[in-house]
Amino acid sequence: MFIEAKYPLEGKPSPPNAVWPHPQQITISNDVLYIRPHDLKIDSNIRSCDIIAKAIQRYEPIFFPPKLAMIYHRPVVVINDSVTLVDSPRFQHRGVMLDTARHFLPVSIIKKNLDVMSYNKLNVFHWHIVDDQSFPFQSTTFPNLSRTGAFTPDHVYTPADVSDVIEHARLRGIRVIPDIDTPGHTYSWRKAMPELITVCWANGKPNQAIYGVQGEMEMFNPLKPRVYSTMDALLRENSIFSNFRPIAKVWTKCMINVARLSNPAITQWMIDNNINSSVGLHTFYANRILNITRNIDVTPIVWQDVWDEKVELPPGTIIQVWKDSSDNSAFGSWAAYLNQAANEGYNVILSSPWYVNYISYGKYNTNTSVMNLEFFKYYEVEPLRGFTGSDEAKKRILGGEACLWAEFVDGTNLLARLWPKASAVAERLWSAASVNNSEDAQFRLDVHRCRLLRRGIPAQPILNGYCGNYEVGMARSMVNDPAFNYEDGSPTESTTIDPSAFALRIGNSKIYYVLYINSFIFFVLGL
């Protein structure tokens, strides 16, 4: 196989049934079976678990895609006579972050993405639901936020929508982490609650925008008591997130720049209160939010900036690392950050090397090869690279997330942009560290990409060639087939969630409700 005749691909070609992510152990016989739909029965001896019951219902179109004649134009599937698997995840937190504020993503697309996450053994959906651009989250406590902050009344997530997404995720073993930005990235709040937002100044005048520096008004004003009462009420809201409380994610750094450079009331307040640095203001705001969360029984998760700036963190805090020297020369390496945080006793989540919204041609050149595929960058990340801590500290690296910010992403291209690149992250977080040969993996991932097409996911190609007569736009394409789509708007069944049952059915791992605070703090509420 090759990209051009002079550039043959290295690596071991993959069988047509290659597994992704690669199991910890797998033994496959060479004998095959030909199975017709009426000859196949799937059963379970667990009668009380709706997750398993619903999964069995989904298997038929997965095993026998409705439009496909699998072999000899007959509806049969070819499988190995026996397969023995021993499997478990390497890391417990295996996530995807989607941004639905810069562009609205319809619920049908979000649900389809949850499906493909389950096909890749990912178990956390980090939902960045609001930002500067829009506030589509329909709060029952503060309904004017979406009335005035959403793009239009059609671009909102109602309580029923959010419950539907949560239930769809639950049935696939996925936790939902809703993410609400504060104190920065709050421009969409301004019409409903202008009193919360900092007025920006220039040349002695208020409401002055400076291109690339500040808007006329933006960021929460940390001096306003109503900022904290609003956040307290929103985080306690028990409507749409019934059992999954929202996250307050905080971008303190943006707020601090505006405070120090423009707003005279804030700079005077800092002088009066002996706060002489941006770190001090950051600490003030973060501590107020942390105090709120202490009263609602949460485990804090912070973006690493809070930890970088030496804010005192509660015991059990989880740090999400997003910085790396490859993105900004002022930063250190993500590996050094992980090493330090884990050795200081914090649990850690990694996202620095997995910002999949950074797109390129599809390959990149090195001194030794012109055939480095784009997914290699994500696949060749080793979260424990250079780790020097104890075995106990190593356990505190919980996993990671593939992040897709949506400046240039909406329902038209989300699935193709994200998949199968995020599959590379999925295997890195699931499979053994020794499964790390990119040139072998490219063939298995190409097989998996075709599998996703058969399951209705328009995953983009990574190698030359073809999958079959079911590619996008062909008569037998499954991408728009009702078996793999949710455009009718009908919610997932059983949207009433029993939290105790959910905790039991997911297994022994603790369920977390996350609360993001963009000051680079976010929090997880535990069941």
C-alpha positions in Angstrom: 0.0 0.0 0.0 1.3 3.5 -0.7 0.4 7.2 -0.9 2.5 7.5 -4.0 4.4 4.7 -5.7 7.7 6.0 -4.4 6.4 6.2 -0.9 5.2 2.7 0.2 3.8 2.5 3.6 5.7 0.7 6.3 4.0 -1.4 8.9 2.2 -4.7 9.2 -1.1 -4.9 7.1 -4.2 -5.5 9.1 -6.8 -8.3 8.8 -10.3 -7.0 7.8 -11.7 -7.6 11.3 -8.9 -5.8 13.3 -10.0 -4.6 16.7 -9.8 -1.0 17.8 -8.8 -0.1 20.5 -6.4 -3.0 20.8 -7.3 -5.3 23.7 -4.8 -6.2 26.5 -4.8 -9.8 25.3 -6.5 -11.3 22.2 -6.4 -14.8 20.6 -8.2 -15.3 17.3 -8.7 -18.6 15.4 -8.1 -18.8 11.7 -11.4 -20.7 11.1 -14.4 -18.6 10.1 -18.2 -18.9 10.4 -20.9 -17.5 8.1 -23.8 -16.3 10.1 -27.3 -15.2 8.9 -29.3 -12.8 11.0 -31.9 -15.4 12.1 -29.1 -17.7 13.3 -27.7 -15.1 15.7 -29.0 -14.6 19.2 -27.4 -12.4 21.9 -28.4 -12.9 25.5 -27.2 -12.0 29.0 -27.7 -13.6 32.4 -28.0 -10.1 33.9 -31.7 -9.4 33.8 -31.9 -6.2 35.8 -29.5 -3.9 33.9 -31.1 -1.7 31.2 -27.7 -0.7 29.9 -27.1 -4.3 28.7 -30.7 -4.8 27.5 -30.6 -1.6 25.4 -27.2 -2.6 24.1 -28.5 -5.9 22.8 -31.2 -4.1 20.9 -28.6 -2.0 19.2 -26.4 -4.9 18.1 -28.5 -6.1 15.2 -28.0 -3.1 12.9 -24.3 -3.0 14.0 -23.8 -6.7 13.1 -26.1 -6.6 10.0 -26.2 -3.1 8.6 -29.6 -2.8 6.9 -28.5 -1.9 3.4 -25.4 -4.0 3.1 -25.0 -7.3 1.4 -22.0 -8.5 3.4 -20.8 -11.3 1.1 -22.0 -12.8 -2.2 -25.0 -10.4 -2.0 -26.5 -12.3 0.9 -27.1 -10.9 4.4 -24.5 -12.9 6.2 -21.5 -11.8 8.2 -18.2 -13.6 8.4 -16.7 -14.0 11.8 -13.8 -15.9 13.4 -14.8 -19.3 14.8 -13.4 -18.3 18.2 -12.0 -15.2 19.8 -10.6 -15.0 23.4 -10.3 -11.6 25.0 -8.8 -10.4 28.2 -9.4 -6.7 28.4 -9.6 -3.6 30.7 -8.8 0.1 30.3 -5.3 1.4 31.0 -6.7 4.7 32.2 -10.1 5.4 33.8 -10.8 8.9 32.3 -11.1 8.6 28.5 -12.9 11.7 27.2 -14.0 13.9 24.4 -14.7 17.6 24.8 -17.1 19.3 22.4 -17.9 23.0 22.3 -21.5 23.9 21.5 -21.3 27.6 22.1 -19.2 28.8 19.2 -21.4 26.8 16.9 -24.6 25.0 18.0 -24.6 21.3 17.7 -28.0 19.7 17.3 -28.9 17.0 19.8 -29.0 14.4 17.0 -25.4 15.1 16.2 -24.3 15.0 19.9 -26.1 11.6 20.3 -24.4 10.3 17.2 -21.1 11.4 18.6 -21.9 9.5 21.8 -22.4 6.4 19.7 -19.0 6.7 18.1 -17.4 7.4 21.5 -18.8 4.1 22.7 -17.4 2.3 19.6 -14.0 3.6 20.7 -14.4 2.8 24.4 -14.4 6.4 25.5 -16.4 7.1 28.7 -16.5 10.9 29.4 -18.4 13.5 27.4 -17.1 16.9 28.5 -19.8 19.3 27.2 -18.5 22.9 26.8 -22.1 24.2 26.6 -21.8 28.0 26.9 -19.2 30.7 26.0 -18.8 34.3 24.8 -20.6 33.5 21.5 -23.8 32.0 22.9 -25.7 30.7 25.9 -27.7 27.8 24.6 -28.2 26.1 28.0 -31.8 26.7 29.1 -31.6 27.3 32.8 -34.8 27.1 34.8 -33.3 29.3 37.5 -32.2 32.0 35.1 -34.3 31.5 31.9 -33.3 34.9 30.5 -29.8 33.7 30.0 -30.7 31.6 27.0 -33.6 33.8 25.9 -31.2 36.7 25.3 -27.9 34.7 24.9 -28.7 31.9 22.5 -28.3 32.5 18.8 -32.1 32.1 18.3 -34.9 30.3 20.1 -34.1 27.2 18.0 -30.5 27.1 19.1 -31.1 26.1 22.7 -30.8 22.9 24.8 -34.0 22.5 26.8 -34.3 20.5 30.0 -35.7 17.6 27.9 -32.7 17.9 25.5 -30.1 17.7 28.2 -31.9 14.8 30.0 -32.0 13.0 26.6 -28.3 13.5 26.0 -27.5 12.3 29.6 -29.7 9.2 29.2 -28.3 8.4 25.8 -24.8 8.6 27.3 -25.6 6.6 30.4 -26.9 3.7 28.2 -23.5 3.7 26.6 -21.4 3.8 29.8 -20.5 7.5 29.3 -20.5 10.2 31.9 -21.6 13.8 30.9 -19.6 16.7 32.3 -21.4 20.0 31.5 -19.1 23.0 31.4 -20.2 26.6 32.1 -17.5 29.2 31.6 -16.9 31.9 34.2 -15.6 34.5 35.0 -14.2 35.0 31.5 -16.0 34.0 28.3 -19.2 35.4 29.7 -20.1 38.0 27.1 -23.3 36.0 26.2 -24.6 36.8 29.8 -24.4 40.5 29.2 -28.0 41.1 28.0 -29.6 39.1 30.8 -27.3 40.1 33.6 -25.3 43.2 32.6 -24.6 44.0 36.2 -22.3 41.0 36.5 -20.0 42.0 33.6 -16.9 44.2 33.9 -17.0 47.5 32.0 -13.8 48.0 30.1 -12.1 51.4 30.0 -9.6 53.2 27.7 -8.4 56.8 27.7 -10.5 57.6 30.8 -13.7 56.5 29.2 -15.9 53.4 30.0 -17.3 50.9 27.5 -14.2 51.2 25.2 -13.3 48.3 23.0 -9.6 47.8 21.9 -9.2 45.3 19.1 -7.3 42.2 20.3 -7.3 43.4 23.9 -10.8 43.9 25.2 -14.4 44.3 24.3 -16.6 47.2 25.6 -17.6 44.9 28.5 -16.6 41.3 29.2 -15.7 39.0 32.1 -17.4 38.7 35.4 -16.7 41.5 37.8 -15.2 39.8 40.9 -16.2 42.7 43.1 -20.0 42.1 42.6 -21.6 39.9 45.3 -24.3 38.9 42.8 -21.6 37.1 40.8 -21.2 34.6 43.6 -24.9 34.3 44.5 -25.7 33.7 40.8 -23.1 31.0 40.5 -24.2 29.4 43.8 -27.8 29.2 42.5 -26.8 28.0 39.1 -24.6 25.2 40.5 -27.4 24.1 42.7 -30.0 24.0 40.0 -31.8 20.7 40.0 -33.8 21.0 36.7 -32.0 19.9 33.6 -29.0 18.4 35.2 -31.0 16.7 37.9 -28.2 14.2 38.7 -25.4 15.9 36.6 -24.9 19.3 38.1 -23.3 21.9 35.7 -19.7 22.8 35.7 -18.5 26.3 36.3 -15.3 26.7 34.3 -13.3 29.9 35.0 -11.0 31.9 32.7 -9.5 34.1 35.4 -6.5 35.2 33.3 -8.6 37.1 30.8 -10.6 38.8 33.6 -7.4 39.8 35.4 -5.9 41.5 32.3 -9.0 43.6 31.9 -9.1 44.4 35.6 -5.5 45.5 35.8 -5.3 47.4 32.6 -8.6 49.1 32.2 -11.3 49.2 34.9 -10.4 51.8 37.6 -12.8 50.5 40.2 -11.2 47.1 40.2 -7.6 48.4 40.2 -8.5 50.7 43.1 -10.2 47.8 45.0 -7.0 45.8 44.5 -4.9 48.7 46.1 -7.4 49.0 49.0 -7.2 45.3 49.7 -3.4 45.0 49.3 -3.8 42.8 46.2 -0.8 43.8 44.1 -0.8 41.1 41.4 -3.0 39.3 39.0 -2.3 36.1 41.0 -3.8 37.7 44.1 -6.9 38.6 42.2 -7.1 35.1 40.8 -6.8 33.7 44.3 -9.6 35.9 45.5 -12.0 34.8 42.8 -11.0 31.1 42.9 -11.3 30.9 46.7 -14.9 32.4 46.5 -15.9 29.8 44.0 -14.2 27.0 45.9 -16.1 28.0 49.0 -19.3 27.7 47.1 -18.4 24.2 46.0 -17.4 23.1 49.5 -21.0 23.7 50.5 -22.4 21.4 47.7 -20.1 18.4 48.2 -17.9 18.5 45.2 -14.4 17.3 44.3 -12.7 20.3 42.5 -11.0 19.9 39.1 -8.9 22.8 38.1 -7.3 23.8 34.8 -3.6 23.9 35.6 -3.4 27.7 35.7 -4.9 27.7 39.2 -2.3 25.2 40.3 0.5 27.1 38.4 -0.4 30.3 40.3 -0.2 28.5 43.7 -3.8 28.9 44.6 -4.5 26.8 47.7 -6.4 23.8 46.5 -8.7 21.6 48.6 -7.6 18.0 49.2 -8.5 15.6 46.4 -8.4 18.3 43.7 -7.9 17.1 40.2 -5.7 19.1 37.7 -6.3 19.1 34.0 -3.1 19.9 32.1 -3.6 21.8 28.8 -0.3 23.7 28.4 2.8 22.6 26.5 5.9 24.2 25.1 4.9 23.1 21.5 1.9 25.5 21.8 3.7 28.4 23.6 7.4 28.7 24.2 6.7 30.3 27.6 5.2 27.0 28.8 7.0 23.9 30.0 6.4 20.5 28.7 3.1 18.7 29.5 5.1 15.7 30.7 6.9 17.9 33.3 3.5 19.3 34.5 2.0 15.8 34.9 5.1 14.6 36.7 5.1 17.5 39.2 1.3 17.5 39.9 1.1 13.8 40.4 4.1 13.8 42.7 2.5 16.7 44.7 -0.5 14.3 45.4 -3.0 15.6 42.8 -4.9 13.5 40.4 -4.3 14.6 36.8 -6.1 14.6 33.4 -4.1 15.3 30.2 -5.4 17.2 27.2 -2.3 19.3 26.0 -1.3 17.0 23.1 -4.9 16.2 22.0 -6.4 19.4 20.7 -7.7 17.8 17.6 -9.2 21.1 16.3 -5.7 22.0 15.1 -5.9 20.6 11.6 -3.3 20.1 8.9 -3.1 18.5 5.5 -3.3 15.0 6.8 0.4 14.2 7.0 3.6 15.9 8.0 7.3 15.5 7.1 10.3 14.7 9.3 14.0 14.4 8.4 13.5 10.7 7.9 10.0 10.3 6.4 7.4 12.2 4.5 4.7 9.7 5.5 3.9 10.7 9.0 0.1 10.7 9.1 -1.7 13.3 11.2 -3.0 10.8 13.6 0.5 9.8 14.5 0.8 13.0 16.5 -2.0 11.9 18.8 -1.2 8.2 18.8 2.5 8.6 19.7 1.7 10.5 22.9 2.7 8.5 26.0 1.1 10.0 29.1 3.7 8.5 31.4 6.6 9.6 29.2 9.5 10.6 31.5 7.5 10.0 34.6 9.7 9.7 37.7 7.2 9.4 40.5 6.3 6.4 42.6 3.8 3.7 41.6 1.3 5.4 43.8 1.9 8.8 42.1 1.5 7.1 38.7 -2.0 5.9 39.7 -2.9 9.6 40.0 -2.7 10.2 36.3 -6.4 9.4 35.6 -6.3 9.7 31.8 -7.1 12.4 29.2 -9.4 14.0 26.7 -9.5 14.8 23.0 -10.6 18.4 22.8 -12.5 19.9 19.7 -13.1 23.6 19.9 -15.7 24.8 17.5 -14.5 28.0 15.8 -14.8 26.1 12.5 -16.9 23.1 13.5 -20.7 22.6 13.5 -23.1 19.8 12.6 -21.8 19.7 9.0 -18.3 18.6 9.8 -18.1 17.6 13.5 -18.0 13.8 13.0 -15.6 13.9 10.0 -13.3 16.4 11.7 -13.2 14.4 15.0 -13.1 10.8 13.7 -11.0 8.7 13.3 -8.4 11.1 14.8 -9.9 10.8 18.3 -9.7 7.0 17.8 -5.9 7.5 18.2 -6.5 9.1 21.6 -8.9 6.3 22.5 -6.4 3.6 21.9 -3.7 5.4 23.7 -5.9 5.7 26.8 -7.3 2.1 26.6 -4.5 -0.1 25.3 -1.2 -1.2 26.8 1.7 1.2 26.5 3.5 -1.4 24.4 0.8 -1.1 21.7 2.6 1.9 20.1 3.7 1.2 16.6 2.1 3.9 14.5 2.9 2.3 11.1 1.2 -0.9 12.2 -1.7 1.0 13.7 -2.4 3.0 10.6 -3.7 -0.2 8.9 -5.9 -1.2 11.9 -7.2 2.3 12.1 -8.1 2.3 8.4 -10.1 -0.9 9.0 -11.8 0.8 12.0 -12.6 3.8 9.9 -14.5 1.5 7.4 -16.2 0.0 10.4 -17.4 3.4 11.5 -18.8 4.1 8.0 -20.8 0.9 8.2 -22.2 2.2 11.5 -23.3 5.5 9.9 -20.3 7.6 11.0 -18.8 9.8 8.2 -15.3 9.3 9.5 -12.6 10.8 7.2 -10.0 8.7 5.4 -6.5 8.3 6.6 -5.0 6.1 3.8 -5.6 5.8 0.1 -8.0 3.2 -1.1 -11.6 2.4 -0.5 -13.9 0.7 2.1 -16.8 -0.7 0.0 -20.1 0.0 -1.7 -21.3 1.8 1.5 -19.1 4.9 1.3 -20.7 8.4 1.8 -22.9 9.3 -1.2 -23.2 5.7 -2.5 -26.6 4.0 -2.6 -25.7 1.7 0.3 -24.2 4.3 2.6 -25.3 4.0 6.2 -24.5 7.6 7.1 -28.2 8.7 6.8 -29.8 5.5 7.6 -32.5 5.7 10.3 -30.8 2.9 12.2 -27.9 5.2 13.1 -29.6 8.6 13.2 -31.8 10.6 15.6 -33.1 13.5 13.4 -36.8 12.7 14.3 -36.1 14.3 17.7 -37.6 11.5 19.7 -35.8 11.2 23.0 -34.0 8.2 24.2 -36.3 5.9 26.2 -36.3 6.0 30.0 -35.1 9.5 30.5 -35.9 9.4 34.2 -32.5 8.7 35.8 -32.1 6.8 39.1 -28.8 8.0 40.5 -28.3 5.0 42.7 -29.0 2.6 39.9 -26.6 4.5 37.6 -23.8 4.3 40.1 -24.4 0.6 40.4 -24.6 -0.1 36.7 -21.5 1.7 35.7 -19.5 -0.4 38.1 -17.2 0.2 41.0 -15.7 3.4 39.8 -17.1 6.5 41.4 -19.4 8.7 39.3 -18.4 12.3 39.1 -20.5 15.3 38.2 -18.1 17.9 37.0 -18.2 21.6 37.6 -15.9 23.5 35.3 -14.5 26.9 36.3 -12.7 28.5 33.5 -10.4 30.4 35.7 -9.1 27.2 35.1 -11.1 25.6 37.8 -13.7 23.0 37.3 -15.3 20.7 39.8 -16.6 17.3 39.9 -19.6 16.4 42.1 -19.5 12.8 43.2 -22.4 10.4 43.7 
